[in-house]
């Protein structure tokens, strides 16, 4: 994190935005960054339903050039206005955290993570070795903080875990 690589290419594309009939905001965008030694993609969906909840769903994809894998992380954060107010977050009228420009999802913390899946996806036919592709070779870790959720646990594969 100390090394400052130059950005070879960057783009941000808005995919969707709605004001939810003046009851909040929902938006989805993708950001892509290519550096000399890696590329990174962020797909983010932010949702705010006024006086009800905030939700942020992220999918991050990372590849370090020369490696035989792509890393993917899916994170679902969610918090109610009541939970955030108990933490001291100002969500009232005129709050700088709530506007058309900002959903307020930056107020969500690690404590608001409801589900996280981290995967290492092998690149098929990569020159770094004999890599056989397919879901049986997919390694992942799942974390759920919802009902019945526990800490981080290993999954054999995403396919066997029944998740997309």
N, C-alpha and C positions, 0 to 999 in steps of 0.2 A: 504494500500500500504506500510505501514511501516513494517508489519510483514513479515518475510522471511521464508516461508514454504519450506521444502525440496522437491525436485523434485523426485517423486516416479518413473516416467517413462516419457521418451521423445523420439520422433523420428521425423525425417524430411525425406520426400520422394519426390524426383523430379518426376513430372508426364509428363512434356513436356519441350523441349527446342529447339529453332531454331534460326539460325543467320539471318533469313529472306533474304537469298541469299546475304549476306554481306551488307544489308541495315538497320541493327539494330539488335534487339534481342527480342525474345518472350519466356517467360518461365512461367511455372506453377508448384507450389509445394504445399504440405500440411505439416503443422507442428502440432504435437499433444503433449500436455503436461498434465500429470496427477499429481496432488498434493494430499496431504492427505485430503483436504476438497473440492476440485473442479477439474474439467477437462476443458481444453480449446483446441479448434481446430482452426487453421488459414489455409484457402485455399486462395492462392494469385496467381494472374496472372499479370505479369509485361510485358509491351510492350513498346519498343522504336523504332520508325521509324526515322532513322537518318535525322536530319535537318527538321523534320516535327512535331513530337509530342511524348509525354510520356503519358502512361496510366497505372493505377494501379487499379485492381478490386480485392477487398477483401471480403471474407465471413468469419466472426468470429462466432464461436458457443461456448457458455459457460454454464456450469451447476455447481451450488453449491450443493454439496451432502446434501440431506435432504430437499431441496426445491422442490416444485411441478411444476417447470417450467424449460425450457431451453431457454436461450436468444440467439437470432441470429441477427447479424448485417451485412448488405450488403452495401458496399461503393464503388462508382465508382469515381475515381479522374482522371482528364485529363488536360493536358496543352500543348500548342503548344511551339515549340522552341522559337518563337517570343515573346510569353507572358513571358516565363521564362527569356529570355535575357533582357526584359524590367525591370525585378526585379533585374537584376545584376548577374544572374547565368551564370557561365562560361561553355558554352557547345561546345566550339570550339575544334579543333584537339588537342589532348594531355591533355584534361580536366580530372582531377581525378574523375569526376562525371560520365563520359561516357567511358565505356570500356566493354570488354566481361564479366568481373567479376561483374560489376554493371550497371544496366539499367539506373540509374539516377532518378528513380521514387521517391527516398527519397527527391528530391527537390520539389515535389508536396506538397502543404500545404492545410489547411482547405478551403482556397479560391478557390481551384481547384476541390472541390467536386461538381460533376454534379448530383449525385443521391445517396441517403442514405435511407435505410429501416431498421428499428429496430423492432424486433418482440419478443414477449413473447409467447412461445409455451407451453401449459400445457401438463404435462405428464399424459397419460391415465392410470387410475387405480392406481395412486400413493397413497401410504398409508397416505399421509397428509390430505386426505379428499376425498369427492366424486367428482371426476373430470371427466367430460364428454369431450371426445376428439372431433376432427373434426375441419374443417376450420371455422365453425361459432363461435368457441371459441378463435380463434387466434386474438391477439391484436397486432397492429403495429403502427408505426409512419413513415411517408414518408417525405423526404426532397428532393427537386429538385431545382437545380440552373440553369437549362437550360431554353429554351424558354418556356414561360408560367409558369415557376417554381416560387414558392414562398418560404416561410419559412417552418418550420416543421408543419405538420398537422396530425390529427388523421385519421386513416382508420378504418372502421367498422371491416373488415377482409381482409386478403390478397385475399381470393377468390372473395369477392365482389368488390375489387379494380381491379380485372382482372390481377393480377400479379402472376407469378409462385411462 
